[in-house]
């Protein structure tokens, strides 16, 4: 292993539940038809994918204008990212640095949101590379974001390990030819069966000179 790549939402921060609840409240207040379960299929994707589905459910609405209003709503919401930050992330980063393993953050979120999370969680200057899926033509489950990480890090995909919490993220990592760790979240019940290994908590992962190991939950 020469690089360890983190997803952000659902991995570095336990944000997916917070976002879903806020979004559903805003959709209801603005009379926008949605399907909460169907939208969960878009976990890990960029807004283009989510809003493509919403447009089909609301054919008579001005979706570009509604999306503009939604983005303004997102800017106004102040999420306490530090409160939902998973501190073991720093331990994993430190272990990577100890063994000369590069670290990257690959998220479908907009870059401004990524940088806010990094700042609030005290992770400035901790990643060798940060990539936003919003800057790429294809969203997860397309492997573009992970292939871009490997290219910019100067590492072959097979030497990279990805940690993801969504079906789309796991699929993207596997399609990129990388080893994938799936982080289970019973709340969303994502299909992570394609992952090479699965963990319930980050603390099960240990980075070593040989790569990484997985500890049993009972041993923690």
C-alpha positions, 0 to 999 in steps of 0.5 A, a space after each residue: 500500500 502506497 496511498 490511503 484514500 478517505 471518503 469524507 461524508 460518512 467516513 471522516 464525519 458522520 454526516 449522512 444522517 444530518 444531511 438527510 434530515 435537513 434535506 427532507 425538512 427543506 424539501 417538505 417546506 418547499 413542496 418538493 416531491 422526494 423519495 427518501 429511500 430512493 435518494 439513499 441510492 445516491 449516497 456518495 454521488 454528486 448533486 447532479 445525480 441526486 437532482 436528476 432524480 428529483 427533477 423526474 419527481 417534480 416535472 412541473 417545477 423549475 429545477 435549476 432555480 430550486 437547486 439554486 435556492 437549495 445551495 443557498 440553504 446549504 450555505 446557511 446551515 451551520 453543521 457542527 462538523 467537529 461534533 460529528 468528526 470521527 477522531 480516529 481519522 487522525 490516528 490513521 493519518 498519523 500511522 500513514 505518515 509514520 510508514 511513508 504512505 500518502 493520504 488523500 481525501 476523495 469526496 463528491 462534495 463541493 470543494 468549499 464544503 470539503 475545506 470547511 470540514 477540514 478546517 473545523 475538524 483540525 485536519 489542515 495540511 494532513 492530506 497530500 491530496 484533496 479531490 472533489 468529484 464536482 470537478 470531474 465529469 463523472 460521479 461515483 460509482 464511476 471510478 474517475 475520482 479515484 483514478 484521478 487521485 492515483 494519477 496525481 499522487 503518481 501511484 498505480 491504482 493497485 497500490 491504493 486503499 480506499 475507505 468508503 461507506 456507500 455502495 457507489 463509493 465501494 463500486 467506484 473504488 473497485 472499478 478503479 482497481 483499488 483495495 476497498 474497505 467498507 465502513 458499515 452503517 446500519 442506518 442506511 443499510 448500504 450494500 458493501 458486499 463488493 468491498 475487500 473487507 468491512 468494518 463497523 468502526 474505524 478503530 478496527 483498522 490499523 496501518 502497518 509497514 506491511 499495509 493494513 490490518 483489521 482488528 475484531 470489534 470485540 478486541 477493541 
